[in-house]
Amino acid sequence: MADNRYKEHDMAKPIERHDTAAWANIAETKEVSNVEIPSELDVRNAKEWVDTNQK
């Protein structure tokens, strides 16, 4: 098993891109909970992406 290092090498690659996520462009933050709220455009884009990529 020491020769099989493919999985360890592949684990270093990121799976998703966080710069295109809905929360990448934060419109505001709630005071008490510090929850980040994306802009309305980013929410629409995220919903459109989910709708088009459903199986």
Residue pairs with C-beta under 8 A, 6 or more apart in sequence:
18 24
21 46
22 38
22 42
22 43
22 45
22 46
23 36
23 38
23 42
24 38
24 42
25 38
25 39
25 42
26 36
26 37
26 38
26 39
27 37
27 38
27 39
27 40
27 42
28 36
28 37
29 35
29 36
29 37
30 37
38 46
